[in-house]
Amino acid sequence: MWYEILPSFFIITAALGLPGWGLYHIHNLTLGNHFRRTMDDRWDRIMYQRDVRLTGDPYNVNGLETIPDK
């Protein structure tokens, strides 16, 4: 019958869904943010280093108030 496919469907769905769901929470535990900041492009790496240098935390929203006055 058609319902015999349901156990296989749930196993495959869990195998594909659990790693993404787990990484969502692992990033929150390790980084303090649910989403990992990508470093694929050179521009992203430069902006990450800039945010760390200016605020110490690359995941906070940075505005003009975070740039120190000289």
mmCIF file of the N, C-alpha and C atoms, coordinates in Angstrom:
data_MODEL
# 
_entry.id   MODEL 
# 
loop_
_atom_site.group_PDB 
_atom_site.id 
_atom_site.type_symbol 
_atom_site.label_atom_id 
_atom_site.label_alt_id 
_atom_site.label_comp_id 
_atom_site.label_asym_id 
_atom_site.label_entity_id 
_atom_site.label_seq_id 
_atom_site.pdbx_PDB_ins_code 
_atom_site.Cartn_x 
_atom_site.Cartn_y 
_atom_site.Cartn_z 
_atom_site.occupancy 
_atom_site.B_iso_or_equiv 
_atom_site.pdbx_formal_charge 
_atom_site.auth_seq_id 
_atom_site.auth_comp_id 
_atom_site.auth_asym_id 
_atom_site.auth_atom_id 
_atom_site.pdbx_PDB_model_num 
ATOM 1   N N  . MET A 1 1  ? 0.821  -1.182 0.000  1.00 0.00 ? 1  MET A N  1 
ATOM 2   C CA . MET A 1 1  ? 0.000  0.000  0.000  1.00 0.00 ? 1  MET A CA 1 
ATOM 3   C C  . MET A 1 1  ? 0.873  1.258  0.000  1.00 0.00 ? 1  MET A C  1 
ATOM 4   N N  . TRP A 1 2  ? 0.219  2.385  -0.198 1.00 0.00 ? 2  TRP A N  1 
ATOM 5   C CA . TRP A 1 2  ? 0.948  3.643  -0.326 1.00 0.00 ? 2  TRP A CA 1 
ATOM 6   C C  . TRP A 1 2  ? 1.583  4.071  0.980  1.00 0.00 ? 2  TRP A C  1 
ATOM 7   N N  . TYR A 1 3  ? 1.037  3.696  2.118  1.00 0.00 ? 3  TYR A N  1 
ATOM 8   C CA . TYR A 1 3  ? 1.555  4.135  3.415  1.00 0.00 ? 3  TYR A CA 1 
ATOM 9   C C  . TYR A 1 3  ? 2.838  3.409  3.826  1.00 0.00 ? 3  TYR A C  1 
ATOM 10  N N  . GLU A 1 4  ? 3.238  2.404  3.091  1.00 0.00 ? 4  GLU A N  1 
ATOM 11  C CA . GLU A 1 4  ? 4.485  1.693  3.398  1.00 0.00 ? 4  GLU A CA 1 
ATOM 12  C C  . GLU A 1 4  ? 5.721  2.554  3.103  1.00 0.00 ? 4  GLU A C  1 
ATOM 13  N N  . ILE A 1 5  ? 5.546  3.601  2.330  1.00 0.00 ? 5  ILE A N  1 
ATOM 14  C CA . ILE A 1 5  ? 6.662  4.493  2.010  1.00 0.00 ? 5  ILE A CA 1 
ATOM 15  C C  . ILE A 1 5  ? 6.909  5.513  3.114  1.00 0.00 ? 5  ILE A C  1 
ATOM 16  N N  . LEU A 1 6  ? 5.974  5.703  4.027  1.00 0.00 ? 6  LEU A N  1 
ATOM 17  C CA . LEU A 1 6  ? 6.093  6.732  5.060  1.00 0.00 ? 6  LEU A CA 1 
ATOM 18  C C  . LEU A 1 6  ? 7.300  6.562  5.983  1.00 0.00 ? 6  LEU A C  1 
ATOM 19  N N  . PRO A 1 7  ? 7.622  5.365  6.500  1.00 0.00 ? 7  PRO A N  1 
ATOM 20  C CA . PRO A 1 7  ? 8.821  5.261  7.348  1.00 0.00 ? 7  PRO A CA 1 
ATOM 21  C C  . PRO A 1 7  ? 10.105 5.671  6.616  1.00 0.00 ? 7  PRO A C  1 
ATOM 22  N N  . SER A 1 8  ? 10.240 5.239  5.371  1.00 0.00 ? 8  SER A N  1 
ATOM 23  C CA . SER A 1 8  ? 11.422 5.628  4.594  1.00 0.00 ? 8  SER A CA 1 
ATOM 24  C C  . SER A 1 8  ? 11.446 7.130  4.350  1.00 0.00 ? 8  SER A C  1 
ATOM 25  N N  . PHE A 1 9  ? 10.305 7.713  4.093  1.00 0.00 ? 9  PHE A N  1 
ATOM 26  C CA . PHE A 1 9  ? 10.217 9.151  3.870  1.00 0.00 ? 9  PHE A CA 1 
ATOM 27  C C  . PHE A 1 9  ? 10.655 9.925  5.111  1.00 0.00 ? 9  PHE A C  1 
ATOM 28  N N  . PHE A 1 10 ? 10.199 9.504  6.287  1.00 0.00 ? 10 PHE A N  1 
ATOM 29  C CA . PHE A 1 10 ? 10.559 10.196 7.519  1.00 0.00 ? 10 PHE A CA 1 
ATOM 30  C C  . PHE A 1 10 ? 12.042 10.030 7.852  1.00 0.00 ? 10 PHE A C  1 
ATOM 31  N N  . ILE A 1 11 ? 12.605 8.878  7.570  1.00 0.00 ? 11 ILE A N  1 
ATOM 32  C CA . ILE A 1 11 ? 14.030 8.654  7.825  1.00 0.00 ? 11 ILE A CA 1 
ATOM 33  C C  . ILE A 1 11 ? 14.874 9.549  6.923  1.00 0.00 ? 11 ILE A C  1 
ATOM 34  N N  . ILE A 1 12 ? 14.535 9.601  5.648  1.00 0.00 ? 12 ILE A N  1 
ATOM 35  C CA . ILE A 1 12 ? 15.293 10.439 4.711  1.00 0.00 ? 12 ILE A CA 1 
ATOM 36  C C  . ILE A 1 12 ? 15.128 11.916 5.041  1.00 0.00 ? 12 ILE A C  1 
ATOM 37  N N  . THR A 1 13 ? 13.919 12.319 5.381  1.00 0.00 ? 13 THR A N  1 
ATOM 38  C CA . THR A 1 13 ? 13.675 13.724 5.745  1.00 0.00 ? 13 THR A CA 1 
ATOM 39  C C  . THR A 1 13 ? 14.469 14.110 6.984  1.00 0.00 ? 13 THR A C  1 
ATOM 40  N N  . ALA A 1 14 ? 14.514 13.231 7.976  1.00 0.00 ? 14 ALA A N  1 
ATOM 41  C CA . ALA A 1 14 ? 15.278 13.518 9.196  1.00 0.00 ? 14 ALA A CA 1 
ATOM 42  C C  . ALA A 1 14 ? 16.771 13.563 8.899  1.00 0.00 ? 14 ALA A C  1 
ATOM 43  N N  . ALA A 1 15 ? 17.255 12.658 8.055  1.00 0.00 ? 15 ALA A N  1 
ATOM 44  C CA . ALA A 1 15 ? 18.681 12.629 7.729  1.00 0.00 ? 15 ALA A CA 1 
ATOM 45  C C  . ALA A 1 15 ? 19.111 13.891 6.988  1.00 0.00 ? 15 ALA A C  1 
ATOM 46  N N  . LEU A 1 16 ? 18.233 14.453 6.197  1.00 0.00 ? 16 LEU A N  1 
ATOM 47  C CA . LEU A 1 16 ? 18.574 15.676 5.470  1.00 0.00 ? 16 LEU A CA 1 
ATOM 48  C C  . LEU A 1 16 ? 18.315 16.942 6.289  1.00 0.00 ? 16 LEU A C  1 
ATOM 49  N N  . GLY A 1 17 ? 17.378 16.902 7.213  1.00 0.00 ? 17 GLY A N  1 
ATOM 50  C CA . GLY A 1 17 ? 17.002 18.096 7.951  1.00 0.00 ? 17 GLY A CA 1 
ATOM 51  C C  . GLY A 1 17 ? 17.752 18.312 9.245  1.00 0.00 ? 17 GLY A C  1 
ATOM 52  N N  . LEU A 1 18 ? 18.144 17.249 9.920  1.00 0.00 ? 18 LEU A N  1 
ATOM 53  C CA . LEU A 1 18 ? 18.789 17.389 11.230 1.00 0.00 ? 18 LEU A CA 1 
ATOM 54  C C  . LEU A 1 18 ? 20.148 18.087 11.191 1.00 0.00 ? 18 LEU A C  1 
ATOM 55  N N  . PRO A 1 19 ? 20.998 17.853 10.204 1.00 0.00 ? 19 PRO A N  1 
ATOM 56  C CA . PRO A 1 19 ? 22.278 18.590 10.207 1.00 0.00 ? 19 PRO A CA 1 
ATOM 57  C C  . PRO A 1 19 ? 22.110 20.107 10.120 1.00 0.00 ? 19 PRO A C  1 
ATOM 58  N N  . GLY A 1 20 ? 21.213 20.580 9.287  1.00 0.00 ? 20 GLY A N  1 
ATOM 59  C CA . GLY A 1 20 ? 20.978 22.026 9.190  1.00 0.00 ? 20 GLY A CA 1 
ATOM 60  C C  . GLY A 1 20 ? 20.378 22.586 10.457 1.00 0.00 ? 20 GLY A C  1 
ATOM 61  N N  . TRP A 1 21 ? 19.447 21.867 11.040 1.00 0.00 ? 21 TRP A N  1 
ATOM 62  C CA . TRP A 1 21 ? 18.826 22.299 12.287 1.00 0.00 ? 21 TRP A CA 1 
ATOM 63  C C  . TRP A 1 21 ? 19.854 22.297 13.415 1.00 0.00 ? 21 TRP A C  1 
ATOM 64  N N  . GLY A 1 22 ? 20.721 21.276 13.444 1.00 0.00 ? 22 GLY A N  1 
ATOM 65  C CA . GLY A 1 22 ? 21.742 21.200 14.485 1.00 0.00 ? 22 GLY A CA 1 
ATOM 66  C C  . GLY A 1 22 ? 22.772 22.316 14.362 1.00 0.00 ? 22 GLY A C  1 
ATOM 67  N N  . LEU A 1 23 ? 23.201 22.622 13.143 1.00 0.00 ? 23 LEU A N  1 
ATOM 68  C CA . LEU A 1 23 ? 24.182 23.693 12.954 1.00 0.00 ? 23 LEU A CA 1 
ATOM 69  C C  . LEU A 1 23 ? 23.618 25.047 13.371 1.00 0.00 ? 23 LEU A C  1 
ATOM 70  N N  . TYR A 1 24 ? 22.341 25.238 13.160 1.00 0.00 ? 24 TYR A N  1 
ATOM 71  C CA . TYR A 1 24 ? 21.686 26.477 13.584 1.00 0.00 ? 24 TYR A CA 1 
ATOM 72  C C  . TYR A 1 24 ? 21.896 26.706 15.076 1.00 0.00 ? 24 TYR A C  1 
ATOM 73  N N  . HIS A 1 25 ? 21.746 25.661 15.868 1.00 0.00 ? 25 HIS A N  1 
ATOM 74  C CA . HIS A 1 25 ? 21.884 25.785 17.320 1.00 0.00 ? 25 HIS A CA 1 
ATOM 75  C C  . HIS A 1 25 ? 23.346 25.707 17.772 1.00 0.00 ? 25 HIS A C  1 
ATOM 76  N N  . ILE A 1 26 ? 24.178 24.963 17.067 1.00 0.00 ? 26 ILE A N  1 
ATOM 77  C CA . ILE A 1 26 ? 25.601 24.904 17.403 1.00 0.00 ? 26 ILE A CA 1 
ATOM 78  C C  . ILE A 1 26 ? 26.245 26.270 17.184 1.00 0.00 ? 26 ILE A C  1 
ATOM 79  N N  . HIS A 1 27 ? 25.862 26.965 16.115 1.00 0.00 ? 27 HIS A N  1 
ATOM 80  C CA . HIS A 1 27 ? 26.400 28.310 15.876 1.00 0.00 ? 27 HIS A CA 1 
ATOM 81  C C  . HIS A 1 27 ? 25.973 29.261 16.978 1.00 0.00 ? 27 HIS A C  1 
ATOM 82  N N  . ASN A 1 28 ? 24.780 29.087 17.495 1.00 0.00 ? 28 ASN A N  1 
ATOM 83  C CA . ASN A 1 28 ? 24.329 29.937 18.595 1.00 0.00 ? 28 ASN A CA 1 
ATOM 84  C C  . ASN A 1 28 ? 25.156 29.671 19.849 1.00 0.00 ? 28 ASN A C  1 
ATOM 85  N N  . LEU A 1 29 ? 25.482 28.428 20.104 1.00 0.00 ? 29 LEU A N  1 
ATOM 86  C CA . LEU A 1 29 ? 26.264 28.098 21.296 1.00 0.00 ? 29 LEU A CA 1 
ATOM 87  C C  . LEU A 1 29 ? 27.711 28.575 21.185 1.00 0.00 ? 29 LEU A C  1 
ATOM 88  N N  . THR A 1 30 ? 28.321 28.399 20.015 1.00 0.00 ? 30 THR A N  1 
ATOM 89  C CA . THR A 1 30 ? 29.739 28.710 19.873 1.00 0.00 ? 30 THR A CA 1 
ATOM 90  C C  . THR A 1 30 ? 29.996 30.160 19.489 1.00 0.00 ? 30 THR A C  1 
ATOM 91  N N  . LEU A 1 31 ? 29.153 30.724 18.614 1.00 0.00 ? 31 LEU A N  1 
ATOM 92  C CA . LEU A 1 31 ? 29.401 32.067 18.090 1.00 0.00 ? 31 LEU A CA 1 
ATOM 93  C C  . LEU A 1 31 ? 28.534 33.131 18.744 1.00 0.00 ? 31 LEU A C  1 
ATOM 94  N N  . GLY A 1 32 ? 27.459 32.722 19.404 1.00 0.00 ? 32 GLY A N  1 
ATOM 95  C CA . GLY A 1 32 ? 26.532 33.692 19.955 1.00 0.00 ? 32 GLY A CA 1 
ATOM 96  C C  . GLY A 1 32 ? 25.609 34.268 18.898 1.00 0.00 ? 32 GLY A C  1 
ATOM 97  N N  . ASN A 1 33 ? 25.553 33.631 17.753 1.00 0.00 ? 33 ASN A N  1 
ATOM 98  C CA . ASN A 1 33 ? 24.723 34.085 16.648 1.00 0.00 ? 33 ASN A CA 1 
ATOM 99  C C  . ASN A 1 33 ? 24.210 32.837 15.935 1.00 0.00 ? 33 ASN A C  1 
ATOM 100 N N  . HIS A 1 34 ? 22.972 32.857 15.467 1.00 0.00 ? 34 HIS A N  1 
ATOM 101 C CA . HIS A 1 34 ? 22.423 31.670 14.829 1.00 0.00 ? 34 HIS A CA 1 
ATOM 102 C C  . HIS A 1 34 ? 22.995 31.432 13.434 1.00 0.00 ? 34 HIS A C  1 
ATOM 103 N N  . PHE A 1 35 ? 23.496 32.451 12.797 1.00 0.00 ? 35 PHE A N  1 
ATOM 104 C CA . PHE A 1 35 ? 23.959 32.306 11.428 1.00 0.00 ? 35 PHE A CA 1 
ATOM 105 C C  . PHE A 1 35 ? 25.453 32.574 11.353 1.00 0.00 ? 35 PHE A C  1 
ATOM 106 N N  . ARG A 1 36 ? 26.165 31.675 10.705 1.00 0.00 ? 36 ARG A N  1 
ATOM 107 C CA . ARG A 1 36 ? 27.605 31.833 10.534 1.00 0.00 ? 36 ARG A CA 1 
ATOM 108 C C  . ARG A 1 36 ? 27.859 32.911 9.496  1.00 0.00 ? 36 ARG A C  1 
ATOM 109 N N  . ARG A 1 37 ? 28.809 33.764 9.786  1.00 0.00 ? 37 ARG A N  1 
ATOM 110 C CA . ARG A 1 37 ? 29.159 34.816 8.839  1.00 0.00 ? 37 ARG A CA 1 
ATOM 111 C C  . ARG A 1 37 ? 30.085 34.224 7.795  1.00 0.00 ? 37 ARG A C  1 
ATOM 112 N N  . THR A 1 38 ? 29.763 34.378 6.532  1.00 0.00 ? 38 THR A N  1 
ATOM 113 C CA . THR A 1 38 ? 30.531 33.749 5.470  1.00 0.00 ? 38 THR A CA 1 
ATOM 114 C C  . THR A 1 38 ? 31.816 34.525 5.199  1.00 0.00 ? 38 THR A C  1 
ATOM 115 N N  . MET A 1 39 ? 32.812 33.805 4.778  1.00 0.00 ? 39 MET A N  1 
ATOM 116 C CA . MET A 1 39 ? 34.102 34.397 4.415  1.00 0.00 ? 39 MET A CA 1 
ATOM 117 C C  . MET A 1 39 ? 34.473 33.984 2.993  1.00 0.00 ? 39 MET A C  1 
ATOM 118 N N  . ASP A 1 40 ? 33.478 33.918 2.121  1.00 0.00 ? 40 ASP A N  1 
ATOM 119 C CA . ASP A 1 40 ? 33.721 33.436 0.769  1.00 0.00 ? 40 ASP A CA 1 
ATOM 120 C C  . ASP A 1 40 ? 34.477 34.449 -0.077 1.00 0.00 ? 40 ASP A C  1 
ATOM 121 N N  . ASP A 1 41 ? 34.109 35.699 0.030  1.00 0.00 ? 41 ASP A N  1 
ATOM 122 C CA . ASP A 1 41 ? 34.718 36.735 -0.809 1.00 0.00 ? 41 ASP A CA 1 
ATOM 123 C C  . ASP A 1 41 ? 35.755 37.517 -0.013 1.00 0.00 ? 41 ASP A C  1 
ATOM 124 N N  . ARG A 1 42 ? 36.637 38.149 -0.729 1.00 0.00 ? 42 ARG A N  1 
ATOM 125 C CA . ARG A 1 42 ? 37.659 38.984 -0.096 1.00 0.00 ? 42 ARG A CA 1 
ATOM 126 C C  . ARG A 1 42 ? 37.015 40.152 0.646  1.00 0.00 ? 42 ARG A C  1 
ATOM 127 N N  . TRP A 1 43 ? 35.962 40.711 0.053  1.00 0.00 ? 43 TRP A N  1 
ATOM 128 C CA . TRP A 1 43 ? 35.265 41.840 0.680  1.00 0.00 ? 43 TRP A CA 1 
ATOM 129 C C  . TRP A 1 43 ? 34.673 41.430 2.026  1.00 0.00 ? 43 TRP A C  1 
ATOM 130 N N  . ASP A 1 44 ? 34.105 40.250 2.112  1.00 0.00 ? 44 ASP A N  1 
ATOM 131 C CA . ASP A 1 44 ? 33.526 39.779 3.372  1.00 0.00 ? 44 ASP A CA 1 
ATOM 132 C C  . ASP A 1 44 ? 34.601 39.632 4.448  1.00 0.00 ? 44 ASP A C  1 
ATOM 133 N N  . ARG A 1 45 ? 35.772 39.133 4.071  1.00 0.00 ? 45 ARG A N  1 
ATOM 134 C CA . ARG A 1 45 ? 36.867 38.990 5.038  1.00 0.00 ? 45 ARG A CA 1 
ATOM 135 C C  . ARG A 1 45 ? 37.356 40.352 5.522  1.00 0.00 ? 45 ARG A C  1 
ATOM 136 N N  . ILE A 1 46 ? 37.433 41.322 4.619  1.00 0.00 ? 46 ILE A N  1 
ATOM 137 C CA . ILE A 1 46 ? 37.862 42.670 4.992  1.00 0.00 ? 46 ILE A CA 1 
ATOM 138 C C  . ILE A 1 46 ? 36.861 43.297 5.954  1.00 0.00 ? 46 ILE A C  1 
ATOM 139 N N  . MET A 1 47 ? 35.556 43.142 5.665  1.00 0.00 ? 47 MET A N  1 
ATOM 140 C CA . MET A 1 47 ? 34.524 43.722 6.528  1.00 0.00 ? 47 MET A CA 1 
ATOM 141 C C  . MET A 1 47 ? 34.492 43.025 7.886  1.00 0.00 ? 47 MET A C  1 
ATOM 142 N N  . TYR A 1 48 ? 34.745 41.725 7.916  1.00 0.00 ? 48 TYR A N  1 
ATOM 143 C CA . TYR A 1 48 ? 34.808 40.990 9.184  1.00 0.00 ? 48 TYR A CA 1 
ATOM 144 C C  . TYR A 1 48 ? 35.955 41.518 10.046 1.00 0.00 ? 48 TYR A C  1 
ATOM 145 N N  . GLN A 1 49 ? 37.128 41.670 9.434  1.00 0.00 ? 49 GLN A N  1 
ATOM 146 C CA . GLN A 1 49 ? 38.286 42.178 10.171 1.00 0.00 ? 49 GLN A CA 1 
ATOM 147 C C  . GLN A 1 49 ? 38.065 43.615 10.624 1.00 0.00 ? 49 GLN A C  1 
ATOM 148 N N  . ARG A 1 50 ? 37.396 44.416 9.810  1.00 0.00 ? 50 ARG A N  1 
ATOM 149 C CA . ARG A 1 50 ? 37.093 45.797 10.189 1.00 0.00 ? 50 ARG A CA 1 
ATOM 150 C C  . ARG A 1 50 ? 36.165 45.841 11.402 1.00 0.00 ? 50 ARG A C  1 
ATOM 151 N N  . ASP A 1 51 ? 35.130 45.007 11.386 1.00 0.00 ? 51 ASP A N  1 
ATOM 152 C CA . ASP A 1 51 ? 34.180 44.991 12.493 1.00 0.00 ? 51 ASP A CA 1 
ATOM 153 C C  . ASP A 1 51 ? 34.838 44.505 13.780 1.00 0.00 ? 51 ASP A C  1 
ATOM 154 N N  . VAL A 1 52 ? 35.723 43.529 13.671 1.00 0.00 ? 52 VAL A N  1 
ATOM 155 C CA . VAL A 1 52 ? 36.441 43.054 14.864 1.00 0.00 ? 52 VAL A CA 1 
ATOM 156 C C  . VAL A 1 52 ? 37.347 44.153 15.396 1.00 0.00 ? 52 VAL A C  1 
ATOM 157 N N  . ARG A 1 53 ? 38.006 44.860 14.504 1.00 0.00 ? 53 ARG A N  1 
ATOM 158 C CA . ARG A 1 53 ? 38.919 45.919 14.926 1.00 0.00 ? 53 ARG A CA 1 
ATOM 159 C C  . ARG A 1 53 ? 38.170 47.081 15.583 1.00 0.00 ? 53 ARG A C  1 
ATOM 160 N N  . LEU A 1 54 ? 37.017 47.447 15.028 1.00 0.00 ? 54 LEU A N  1 
ATOM 161 C CA . LEU A 1 54 ? 36.301 48.609 15.542 1.00 0.00 ? 54 LEU A CA 1 
ATOM 162 C C  . LEU A 1 54 ? 35.502 48.322 16.809 1.00 0.00 ? 54 LEU A C  1 
ATOM 163 N N  . THR A 1 55 ? 34.822 47.181 16.849 1.00 0.00 ? 55 THR A N  1 
ATOM 164 C CA . THR A 1 55 ? 33.911 46.931 17.967 1.00 0.00 ? 55 THR A CA 1 
ATOM 165 C C  . THR A 1 55 ? 34.310 45.736 18.814 1.00 0.00 ? 55 THR A C  1 
ATOM 166 N N  . GLY A 1 56 ? 35.130 44.855 18.298 1.00 0.00 ? 56 GLY A N  1 
ATOM 167 C CA . GLY A 1 56 ? 35.492 43.655 19.040 1.00 0.00 ? 56 GLY A CA 1 
ATOM 168 C C  . GLY A 1 56 ? 34.513 42.517 18.837 1.00 0.00 ? 56 GLY A C  1 
ATOM 169 N N  . ASP A 1 57 ? 33.355 42.787 18.264 1.00 0.00 ? 57 ASP A N  1 
ATOM 170 C CA . ASP A 1 57 ? 32.360 41.750 18.008 1.00 0.00 ? 57 ASP A CA 1 
ATOM 171 C C  . ASP A 1 57 ? 31.840 41.921 16.586 1.00 0.00 ? 57 ASP A C  1 
ATOM 172 N N  . PRO A 1 58 ? 32.130 40.998 15.693 1.00 0.00 ? 58 PRO A N  1 
ATOM 173 C CA . PRO A 1 58 ? 31.727 41.172 14.299 1.00 0.00 ? 58 PRO A CA 1 
ATOM 174 C C  . PRO A 1 58 ? 30.246 40.964 14.057 1.00 0.00 ? 58 PRO A C  1 
ATOM 175 N N  . TYR A 1 59 ? 29.484 40.527 15.056 1.00 0.00 ? 59 TYR A N  1 
ATOM 176 C CA . TYR A 1 59 ? 28.076 40.218 14.844 1.00 0.00 ? 59 TYR A CA 1 
ATOM 177 C C  . TYR A 1 59 ? 27.142 41.329 15.307 1.00 0.00 ? 59 TYR A C  1 
ATOM 178 N N  . ASN A 1 60 ? 27.665 42.352 15.946 1.00 0.00 ? 60 ASN A N  1 
ATOM 179 C CA . ASN A 1 60 ? 26.837 43.493 16.316 1.00 0.00 ? 60 ASN A CA 1 
ATOM 180 C C  . ASN A 1 60 ? 26.636 44.393 15.113 1.00 0.00 ? 60 ASN A C  1 
ATOM 181 N N  . VAL A 1 61 ? 25.508 45.075 15.100 1.00 0.00 ? 61 VAL A N  1 
ATOM 182 C CA . VAL A 1 61 ? 25.249 46.033 14.032 1.00 0.00 ? 61 VAL A CA 1 
ATOM 183 C C  . VAL A 1 61 ? 26.150 47.242 14.270 1.00 0.00 ? 61 VAL A C  1 
ATOM 184 N N  . ASN A 1 62 ? 26.921 47.600 13.271 1.00 0.00 ? 62 ASN A N  1 
ATOM 185 C CA . ASN A 1 62 ? 27.883 48.698 13.403 1.00 0.00 ? 62 ASN A CA 1 
ATOM 186 C C  . ASN A 1 62 ? 27.365 49.923 12.669 1.00 0.00 ? 62 ASN A C  1 
ATOM 187 N N  . GLY A 1 63 ? 27.371 51.030 13.371 1.00 0.00 ? 63 GLY A N  1 
ATOM 188 C CA . GLY A 1 63 ? 26.986 52.292 12.758 1.00 0.00 ? 63 GLY A CA 1 
ATOM 189 C C  . GLY A 1 63 ? 28.102 53.294 12.940 1.00 0.00 ? 63 GLY A C  1 
ATOM 190 N N  . LEU A 1 64 ? 27.816 54.541 12.625 1.00 0.00 ? 64 LEU A N  1 
ATOM 191 C CA . LEU A 1 64 ? 28.829 55.580 12.763 1.00 0.00 ? 64 LEU A CA 1 
ATOM 192 C C  . LEU A 1 64 ? 29.227 55.822 14.211 1.00 0.00 ? 64 LEU A C  1 
ATOM 193 N N  . GLU A 1 65 ? 28.337 55.481 15.141 1.00 0.00 ? 65 GLU A N  1 
ATOM 194 C CA . GLU A 1 65 ? 28.665 55.701 16.551 1.00 0.00 ? 65 GLU A CA 1 
ATOM 195 C C  . GLU A 1 65 ? 29.752 54.749 17.046 1.00 0.00 ? 65 GLU A C  1 
ATOM 196 N N  . THR A 1 66 ? 30.033 53.684 16.321 1.00 0.00 ? 66 THR A N  1 
ATOM 197 C CA . THR A 1 66 ? 31.070 52.740 16.750 1.00 0.00 ? 66 THR A CA 1 
ATOM 198 C C  . THR A 1 66 ? 32.463 53.154 16.286 1.00 0.00 ? 66 THR A C  1 
ATOM 199 N N  . ILE A 1 67 ? 32.553 54.081 15.344 1.00 0.00 ? 67 ILE A N  1 
ATOM 200 C CA . ILE A 1 67 ? 33.849 54.535 14.871 1.00 0.00 ? 67 ILE A CA 1 
ATOM 201 C C  . ILE A 1 67 ? 34.392 55.559 15.861 1.00 0.00 ? 67 ILE A C  1 
ATOM 202 N N  . PRO A 1 68 ? 35.560 55.308 16.415 1.00 0.00 ? 68 PRO A N  1 
ATOM 203 C CA . PRO A 1 68 ? 36.072 56.234 17.426 1.00 0.00 ? 68 PRO A CA 1 
ATOM 204 C C  . PRO A 1 68 ? 36.485 57.576 16.815 1.00 0.00 ? 68 PRO A C  1 
ATOM 205 N N  . ASP A 1 69 ? 36.241 58.652 17.571 1.00 0.00 ? 69 ASP A N  1 
ATOM 206 C CA . ASP A 1 69 ? 36.699 59.968 17.157 1.00 0.00 ? 69 ASP A CA 1 
ATOM 207 C C  . ASP A 1 69 ? 38.160 60.115 17.512 1.00 0.00 ? 69 ASP A C  1 
ATOM 208 N N  . LYS A 1 70 ? 38.906 60.783 16.631 1.00 0.00 ? 70 LYS A N  1 
ATOM 209 C CA . LYS A 1 70 ? 40.342 60.916 16.871 1.00 0.00 ? 70 LYS A CA 1 
ATOM 210 C C  . LYS A 1 70 ? 40.658 62.165 17.612 1.00 0.00 ? 70 LYS A C  1 
# 
